[in-house]
């Protein structure tokens, strides 16, 4: 890959990363709102679950627009990694702003209340997760916003590394081994 091709890939990834960030931000907003409404929570999960499909579409668009329909597996995988990197940076910034200045303890209190519900607590006890869950909630409540955001960002980057493999396999397309045939001229009878 030449330096110009590398710059082009990063430029496309930044643009597409912004679009992925918007999807994640909408999902996060719906998730926070979904702590009170199951319908919104379900919509948040759907938005999060379409991430691989949106990413695949973005890689294919990059392949077709910037590369003339040909992309190697490694370049497709690298594109997804850059895509997740840029989206994760923006998402981390948005989450930091939310948890530092807007949340005021709402998120943690809702999570704690959700797992304090007697039916949920009983289900967690039956699964053997009662003690571990209370310890995890205690640890989560002690985390600073920057720690929480960095953990989420690291998870997103790791997901990008892993999800890039199948997306790269699906999106890669080898070039034709023979150059395209020249257009044939039409012969008119005259």
Protein Blocks (a to p, Z undefined) as FASTA:
>chain_A
ZZklmmmmmmmmmmmmmmmmmmmmmmmmmmmmmmmpmklmmmmmmmmmmmmmmmmmmmmm
mmmmmnnopacfklmmmmmmmmmmmmmmmmmmmmmmmmmmmnnommmmmmmmmmmpmklm
mmmmmnopmmmmmmmmmmmmmpcfklmmmmmmmmmmmmmmmmmmmmmmmmpccddfbdcd
ddddddddZZ
